Amino acid sequence: MEEFLEDVSHLFITGELLRELETRIPEHVLGRNLAEELHRICQDLRLQLSALHRTAASLRRVSAAELFAPYPRMARSLAAQLKKKVRVLLQGEDVEIDRALARELEAPLTHLVRNAVDHGIELPVERRNRAVDEIGTIRLSAQQSRHWIRISVEDDGRGIDPIRLRSKAVEKGFLTPQQAQALADSEAIQLIFHPGFSTAEKVSEVSGRGVGMDVVRSVVQKHRGNVEVESHVGMGTKVHLTFPVRQTVLVLDGLLVRRQNHFLVLPLEHVREILQIRPPLLSTVQSRPVLQFRGRCYELFWLEEVLGWHNGQHEHSLSGPAALVGSETHQLCLRFDELLGHRQVVVHCLQEIFPNCTRTQGVALLGGGRLALVLNIPEILAQYRAPQPALGAAESATL
């Protein structure tokens, strides 16, 4: 599957290179009729390749509904053995998950669900004494953003008792009494990830064998994710498994711009407006150039500044083309030399090679062997979260 998706991506790149080559050949060289025919062929090829790439990418994913399918029955069966009553609720079933990750999650989710039934949910009589529904609830949910996916297992049972965890840690020799006492409740809960740690009073077929949560964390970390546990006595436990979205290859609509000898792509979804900056629109606030536009002020940056390439010397003139990027609440103005137009590019992720290179999403191949960096606008905005000044705050000096 991985090789197939890579082959489709390479085919997509070839199609984009052909389309760009078509735009670079003057019409008079081909003749009007031949130029129009080549243009139609390139347009059709682009549409077909886009559809093929979407289909190929979807083959690598499964729905959360498919991932969660075995667990309701498993939980009810285990509860019946333990003379407990549970209901299982599913949320986010439409979220799509990388197929390889879904396979790896089968064992961790099995352990978390069994833990919730065995350790979390109490016997009906205990729940009645606690004045809650005798039927315990276990919730499996999936959430996704552009950059991460989160799988959660929650229960409304007895919760994890940090006092008991400290006591067991001392009893097993993991901590001294002084070390255990110094732990905050949230830190004590992290003891459940210690290999061989268990609070079960006896070994059974369900739990108490000293394995489990450490294995869960190992699997999650293997996929560059993290595990978070929230628990309060008498209120239940939530375990969140969060992973970065796998995007080795991504097809993206963007605007291709040039800054000096560098080509960069601004993802179209984050571009609010393209404008031509003129001197009357420019002022300074706290020694920073700002753009006064439609009653607001926006910080103005050359592209190399936000990418950390800037040598500290500003060019004399800031007039020229720029892009207003961001969201409704937070926007920046990015200045460049030339707008080269709309492009649909295949982005190759650089995170595994350059893990600290967070201000770019990856690199795109252009015609003639040229490369373009694709900007990660949300990460850039996160670096400049200072509130935007009101128009009246701008200094009177015009650049």
Rosetta blueprint (number, residue, H / E / L):
1 M L
2 E H
3 E H
4 F H
5 L H
6 E H
7 D H
8 V H
9 S H
10 H H
11 L H
12 F H
13 I H
14 T H
15 G H
16 E H
17 L H
18 L H
19 R H
20 E H
21 L H
22 E H
23 T H
24 R H
25 I L
26 P L
27 E H
28 H H
29 V H
30 L H
31 G L
32 R H
33 N H
34 L H
35 A H
36 E H
37 E H
38 L H
39 H H
40 R H
41 I H
42 C H
43 Q H
44 D H
45 L H
46 R H
47 L H
48 Q H
49 L H
50 S H
51 A H
52 L H
53 H H
54 R H
55 T H
56 A H
57 A H
58 S H
59 L H
60 R L
61 R E
62 V E
63 S E
64 A H
65 A H
66 E H
67 L H
68 F H
69 A L
70 P L
71 Y H
72 P H
73 R H
74 M H
75 A H
76 R H
77 S H
78 L H
79 A H
80 A H
81 Q H
82 L L
83 K L
84 K L
85 K L
86 V E
87 R E
88 V E
89 L E
90 L E
91 Q E
92 G L
93 E L
94 D L
95 V L
96 E E
97 I E
98 D E
99 R H
100 A H
101 L H
102 A H
103 R H
104 E H
105 L H
106 E H
107 A H
108 P H
109 L H
110 T H
111 H H
112 L H
113 V H
114 R H
115 N H
116 A H
117 V H
118 D H
119 H H
120 G H
121 I L
122 E L
123 L L
124 P H
125 V H
126 E H
127 R H
128 R H
129 N H
130 R L
131 A L
132 V L
133 D L
134 E L
135 I L
136 G E
137 T E
138 I E
139 R E
140 L E
141 S E
142 A E
143 Q E
144 Q E
145 S L
146 R L
147 H L
148 W E
149 I E
150 R E
151 I E
152 S E
153 V E
154 E E
155 D E
156 D L
157 G L
158 R L
159 G L
160 I L
161 D L
162 P H
163 I H
164 R H
165 L H
166 R H
167 S H
168 K H
169 A H
170 V H
171 E H
172 K L
173 G L
174 F L
175 L L
176 T L
177 P H
178 Q H
179 Q H
180 A H
181 Q H
182 A H
183 L L
184 A L
185 D H
186 S H
187 E H
188 A H
189 I H
190 Q H
191 L H
192 I H
193 F H
194 H L
195 P L
196 G L
197 F L
198 S L
199 T L
200 A L
201 E L
202 K L
203 V L
204 S L
205 E L
206 V L
207 S L
208 G L
209 R L
210 G L
211 V L
212 G L
213 M H
214 D H
215 V H
216 V H
217 R H
218 S H
219 V H
220 V H
221 Q H
222 K H
223 H L
224 R L
225 G L
226 N E
227 V E
228 E E
229 V E
230 E E
231 S E
232 H E
233 V L
234 G L
235 M L
236 G E
237 T E
238 K E
239 V E
240 H E
241 L E
242 T E
243 F E
244 P E
245 V L
246 R L
247 Q L
248 T L
249 V E
250 L E
251 V E
252 L E
253 D E
254 G E
255 L E
256 L E
257 V E
258 R E
259 R E
260 Q L
261 N L
262 H E
263 F E
264 L E
265 V E
266 L E
267 P E
268 L H
269 E H
270 H H
271 V E
272 R E
273 E E
274 I E
275 L E
276 Q E
277 I E
278 R L
279 P H
280 P H
281 L H
282 L E
283 S E
284 T E
285 V E
286 Q L
287 S L
288 R E
289 P E
290 V E
291 L E
292 Q E
293 F E
294 R L
295 G L
296 R E
297 C E
298 Y E
299 E E
300 L E
301 F E
302 W E
303 L H
304 E H
305 E H
306 V H
307 L L
308 G L
309 W L
310 H L
311 N L
312 G L
313 Q L
314 H L
315 E L
316 H L
317 S L
318 L L
319 S L
320 G E
321 P E
322 A E
323 A E
324 L E
325 V E
326 G E
327 S L
328 E L
329 T L
330 H L
331 Q E
332 L E
333 C E
334 L E
335 R E
336 F L
337 D L
338 E E
339 L E
340 L E
341 G E
342 H E
343 R E
344 Q E
345 V E
346 V E
347 V E
348 H E
349 C E
350 L L
351 Q L
352 E L
353 I L
354 F L
355 P L
356 N L
357 C L
358 T L
359 R L
360 T E
361 Q E
362 G E
363 V E
364 A E
365 L E
366 L L
367 G H
368 G H
369 G H
370 R L
371 L E
372 A E
373 L E
374 V E
375 L E
376 N L
377 I H
378 P H
379 E H
380 I H
381 L H
382 A H
383 Q H
384 Y L
385 R L
386 A L
387 P L
388 Q L
389 P L
390 A E
391 L H
392 G H
393 A H
394 A L
395 E L
396 S L
397 A L
398 T L
399 L L
